[in-house]
Amino acid sequence: MMWDPSVAPIERHPKGAKKIMAAPPLILCGGFLLLIILGTFLLKLPIATVHPISWVHSLFTATSAVTVTGLSVEDTGTVFTTFGQVTIALLIQCGGLGLMTFAIVTLVALGGRIGFLQRTVAIEAFNHTDASTIVSTAKSVLLFSFVVEFIGMVILAVHWSDSLGWKNSLFYGFFYTISAFNNAGFALSANSLIPYVSDPVVNFTISGLFIIGGLGFSVWIDLMRNRRWSKLSTYSKMMITGTIIINGVAVLAIYFIEYNNPHTLGPLSESGKWLASWFQAVTPRTAGFNTLPINQLRDATTALMLVLMFIGGGSLSTASGIKVVTFMLLVYATYGYLRRDEEVNVFKREIPKEVISKALALAMISIGVTWLAIFGLLLSEKSAPMIDVVFEAVSALGTVGLSRGLTGSLSDTGEFIIIFLMFIGRLGPLTLAYFLASPRRKKVRYPKAKMTVG
C-alpha cells in the first residue's frame, strides 16, 4: 500500500474537533523539525557545554544528530558536557530509528489505535512498508535495534575497560554504539577513530554496527522469517548482493590506491592496511567514522568515496543516500535499455516501470540538490578548495558525516546550507518532492512527439 497524495484521507472527527488535513510527508518533516528545535534549545543550555556556543552552532549540532549525519562545528568530546553528549546520543537514537517507530509503539502500549492518517505517515517513514504489518514492523525494529546496540555496547565497554576504566568505558560504549548503529558518525575524539586504525575489535564492532543498521530493517526481518536465499524477497536479494559487491570493490580499490601513501596506509602493517581499507570502504555508506585522515587520501580515493556516499545504504534503515537498491535499479534499467529489453528483470522478477521512474526521479533530485548546494557553498566559502566543498556537500546530503576539514571553518551561510542538506538528506529528496508537485490527472492527452536523445 502506498500513500497517494491526490486522495485525501477520510476520517471521522468528534464534534468540535479541528480537522487536520496534511500530507504524511509533511507530518513526518514536522516531527523531525520539532525534534531538531528541541535539541537546539537543550544543547544551548549552560549545563550542555563547558562554554557558551552560538545558536547557529547549537542548531547545526542538533540537526546533525537528528539527521544522523555526524558533521560537527564543535568538538563533541571537549565542548559538550556529559549532559550535552547524552542529549546528542538521544537525538541520534530518535532520528535514527525514526520518530514514527517510537510513536507507534508508544501508542500501542497505551492502548491506542492506529488510524488511517497515522498508518500513512508510518508508511512514508518506513518507505513503503505494508500497512497491515506496520505495527509489528515498528515493534520488530525497536526490539532488533536495542538487542544489537546492547551487544555492541558490551563488546566495546569490555574492550576499553583496561585503558579507560569501567565508568568511562561504559559511557564510551553507550555513545559509540548508538552513534555507529544509527550511522551517525559522532565521536568523542576530534580525530574520530584514527587511534584505533589497527584495532580489530573496534574496527569490526563499529563497522558491524553501522552495516547492520545501514542494511535495512526490512532485510533483517526478511532474513529472520525466510532463512533460505530462494525465499527472500527480490528487494532483500538486491540489497545483500549490491552491498557485498560495492563493499568488495571499494576495499580492493582503496587498498591498491592508498598502499604506498605515506599519510594513510603506507606506515601500517599488511594486516593494518587491509583493516584500514575495509573501514574506509564501508564507512561512506553514511556511517561517518574514519580511521585514516580523510584530507590525506589521494584524489582517486576521494572520488570513489564521493560515489559511495552518494549511493548510501538501504531503505528502512539508519542510513541515507539514494540507497543501494535505487542505484542497482538504475544500472539494471540502463543495461536493459542497451539490450533493447522490453522490461527490467531482476532475480526472475519484473520491476514495474513506476519503480524505475521513482529511482530515476530520486537520483535526479539528489543530483540537482547537490549541485545547487555546491554552487552556494562556492559562493559563501570563497577560499575553500573545490574538492573540499564538493566532498562536504555530498557528505551532508548523504548524511555521512565525513569531512576534509571544511566543517569547522564554515561561514554562517555555509552552515545553513549544510543544515538544509542534512535535513533533506535524512527525509529523502523524493519525500520532499511530494510537497513541490502534487499529481494532477489531466483530462486531455496530446499526440506523442518524436524526440532525439543523445
N, C-alpha and C positions, 0 to 999 in steps of 0.2 A: 504493500500500500504506500502511495506517495502523496504528499500534500500538493494539491492543485490550487495555486494562488487565484485562479479565476472563479473558484467556488467558495463562497463564504460559509463558515461553519454555522450550523443551526443549533442553538442551544436554548433551553427554557431557563428563564431568569425569574427569580422571585419578584413579587410586586415591590416597586420602589428601588430595586437594584439597578445599578447602571450597567448597561450592556457594553462590553469591551470588544471591539472588533479590531483585531490586529493580526497581521500575518505571523505565523510561527517563527520565521527567521528574525522578525523584528523583536518579538518577545525574548528570544534567545540572546540577541545582541544587547537588549536592555538589561538582562540578567548579568551578563558579563560586565557591562558598563557600570552597573551598580556595585559589583564586587570590586572593580578597579577603583572606584571613588572611595569606597570603604577602606580599601587597602592604602590609598593615598593619605587619608586622614590618620590612620593608625601609624603609618611609617613617619608621619610628621610630628607625632607626639614626642616630647622630650625624653621619655623612657625608651624610645625605639632606637635612638642614635647616641653616640658618645659626644657628638657636637651637632648643632643645628644644620640641616640641609635645606635646600630651596624646595619650593612647592613643585617646580618642574622636575627636579631630581626624584622627589617622592613619587610623583605621578609616573615618571619613567620606570622606576623600580617596581611599582605596583603593577603597571601594565606588563612589564617583562615577566613578572611572577605569574600573574593570572593567565597570560597567554603562553606560559611555559616556554619562554624564549631563552632567557639567561644572559642577555646583554646587560651590562652594568655600568653606570656612570659613577657609582660609589662602590668602594671595596666592601663586599658583604661581610668579610671576616673581621675587619678592623673598625669600620664606620658604624655598623649596626650592633646594638647590644643583643643579649640573649633574647629579650622580648622581641626586638626587631627581626632577628633571624628566625624565631619561631613563627612570627607573623608571615614572613616571606614563605616559609615552608608550608603553612596552612593555605596561603593564597595559591601556591603551586598545586597543592593537592586538590583544592576546589576547582581550579582552572583545568587541571589535567584530567581528572576523572569526569569533569563536566557537572555543571550546576543541576542539570536535569536528573542525573543519576541520584544525587543526594535528595533532590526534591521529591522524586517518585518514591524512593524507598522510605523517606520520612512520612510522606502522605499515607502510604500503605500501612506503616507501623502505627499511625494514629487512627487507623480505621477509615480513612477517606477513600473515595472512589476516584478513579482516573477518568475524567471527562474527555469528550471528543477533542476539545481545544488543547488540553494537556497532552493527549496522545500525539497530536500532530506536531506539537513543539518537541516532544521527545523523539519523534521520528526524524525531525530535522536535526536534532542534536546527535542522534546515533547514526545518521546518514543512511536512511532507507531500511531501517530495521522493521520487520513485520509488526504491525500494530497489535496483533493478537498475542505477541510474545514480548511486548515492550517491558512489562513489569518484571517478568522472570529474567530478562536480559539485564535490566538495571541491577537486580539483586546479584546476579552472577558476576557482573562487572565489579561490584563492590567487594564481594567475598574473594574473588580471584585476586584483586588488587591488594587487599590487606594481607592475604596469605603470602604473596610474593614479596611484598615490602617487608613483612616481618622476617622472612628468611634472609633477605638481603641485609637488613639491619643487624641481625645476629652475626652473620658472617663478617661484616665489616667491623663491628664492635669488638669481637673476639680478636680479630687480626690486629686492630690498632690498640688493644688494651695495654700491651707492653710498652709502647712508645708514648701513648697519650694518657694512660691511666683509665680506669673504668668509667669514671664520671664523664670525662671528655670524649672517650671512645664511643660511649653510648649516644651522646649528643651528635657526634660526627656521623655515626652510623645512621641515626634517625634522619639527619638533614640530607646527607648524600644519597640515601636510599630513596627518599621522596623526590629529590631533585633528579636522580637518574631514571627512576621508573616512569616519571612523568615527562621525561625528555626535556627537562628544563635547563640543565647546564649550570645552575648556580653553584658556586664553590665557596668554601670558607678560606680559600687562599687566593692571593692575587694572581698567582701563576697556575691556577686550575690544578690539574693532576700531574704536572710536569715532574715533581719529585718522585712520583711512583711509576715513571716510564718503564722500568724493568721489573715491577712488582706484579707477578702473575695473578695473585689473589685480588688485588684492587682492580687490575685491568679486566679480568674476566667477570668479576662480580658486577662492576659498574656497567660494562658493555652488555652483559647478560640482562641486567635490569632494563636498560633502555631499548634493547632489541625486543624483549618480551613485551614491554609497554608499547613499542612502536609497530609491532607486527599486527596488532589489532585484536580487540576482544572477540570479535565475531569469528576470527580464525581459531583462536584458542577454544572457544565454545564448540566450534565445529570439530576440532581435533578431539576434544573430550567426549563428544557424543558419537562421532564416527571415527574410530581409530584405524581405519583402513584407508589407504590413498584413494582407492576406487570409489569410496563412498563420500569423499569430501566434495564440497561444492566447487563449482568452477572458479569462483572468486578466491577461495582458500588455496586452491592449486596454483592459480596465477600469482597470488601474493607470496606463497612459500617459494615457488620457483624463481620469481623475479628477485626476491630478497637474496637468495643463495647466489644467483648469477651476478647481480650488481655488487654484492659484497666481495665475492671471489675475484672478480675483475679488478675492483678497486684495491684490494690488498696487494695483488701482484703488481699493479701499475705503480702504486706508491713505493713498494719495496725496491723496484728497479730504478725508478726515477730518483729517489732520495738516497740510494745506497751509499754513495760517496759524498753526500752533502755533509761538510764538517759541522754544520749548525743543527743538524737533525739526526739522521741515522748513522752518520759516519763514526762517531765515537763509541757507539753501542756494540755489544757482543752480537753474535749471529742470532741468538735467541731473542735478544733485546730488539734487534732490527725487525724481526717478524712480529713481535709483540706490539711494537710501536706502529708498524704498518697496519696491523689488524685494527688497532684502536682508532687511528686516523681515518681508516677506510669506513668504519661503521658509525663513527660519531656524527658525520654530516647528515645522517638520517633524521636529524633535528635534535640530537642529544646535547650538543653544545660544550661538552668537556673536551679537553685536549691534553695529550702527554708530550707533545712536541710544540715548540714555539711556532704559531701559525704564520707570523710575519717573516719567518726564516725559510719557509718552504719554497721550493722552486716554482716558477710560474706555471709549468706544466701540471704540477700537483695542485696548485691553486685553481687552475682551470677545471681540473677534474672534480675538485671539491665543490665548485660552483654548480656543476651539473648534479652532483649528489644531493646538495642542499635543496636545489630546485625540485627534485623528484620527491624527497622526503620519505615518509613511512607509509602506514596503512590506514584505511578508513576505520572508523570506530576505534581509534587508538589515541595515545597521548602525543603522537607525532603529527606534524603538519606537512606542508609542501603540496604539490599537485597529486601526490600519492603514487605508489609503485604501480598499482593496477591501472591507473589512468595513463601512466607512461607506457605500460605494456600494450594497452588497448590502441594507443596511437601508433605504436610500432607495428602491431598486427594489422591495423587498418591500412597503413601505408604499404606494407608488404602485400596485402591482399589486393590493393588497387593496382600495384605494379604487375601483379599476376593476372589482372583483369577478372578477379573472382567477383561473383555477384553478391556474396555475403562474407562476413568475417566469422570464421570458425575457430574456436579455441577449446582444446581438450574435448573435441567431438560435440561441441555445443555452439549454436549460432548466437552471436551477440547482436541484440537489437540495434537498429540504426540510431534510435533515440539515445542509447547509452554512448555510442561513438560520438554523436553530436555533443553530448554533455561533456565528454572527455576533451573534445576539441575546444569547446567554449571555455572550460576551466583553464586549459593551458593558455589560450589566447588572452583571457582576462589577467592571468598571473603575469604573463609577459608584458602586457600593457601597463599594469600597475607598477611592475618592477622598473620599466623604462622611465615612466613618469617620476618615480622616486629617485632614480639615479640622476635624472635631469635636474630635479630640485636640489638634491644634495650637492651636485657640482656647482650650482649657483650659490648655495649657502656655505659650503666648505671649499672656498676657492683655492686654498693652499694644500688641500689633501690630494694625494696621488689617486688617479682614476681607478687603479686596481683595488685600492682600499675602499673607495666609495662603492664600487660595484659589489665587492665582497660583503660590505656592511648591509647593503640594500637586500641582496639575495638572502643573507643570513636572517635578516629581520622578517622578511615576508615568509620564509620557510620556518620561522620561529626556532631557528637553530641555536643562535647564541654565540657562535664562533666569530672572532673579530681579529683583524690585523692590527689593532691598536687604535682605531679611529674613534671608538665609542666615547672614551674619556675626554676627548678634545672637541666633541661636537658643540656647535653653537646651539642656542635655544631653538632656532628654526630647524636645525638638523635633528635635534632631539624630538621635536613634534612630528617631523616626517617619519622618523623611525618608530615612534609610538603608534602612528597611524598604520604603518606597515605591519607591525606586530599584531595589532587588533584585527586587521583584515586577514592576515595570515592564519590566525587561530580560528576565526569563524568560517573561513573559506571564501575565496573570491566568488564562487558560484552562488553561495548563500546571499552575499551582498548584492549580487546581480539581480536577485529577485526584487529588490527594492527599486532598482533603476528601470526595470521593464516588466510590467505585468502583461501576460499574454493576451492578445486580442484575436478573437475569431472573426476573420474577415468574411463578409458575405459575397464579395466579388473576387474572382480569381482571374489572373491575367494569363495570356499565352506565354509559353516558355520561350526564353531567349537563348540563342546560341552564344556561348561565351568562350573565349580563348584564355586558357590559364597556363602560365609558364612561358 
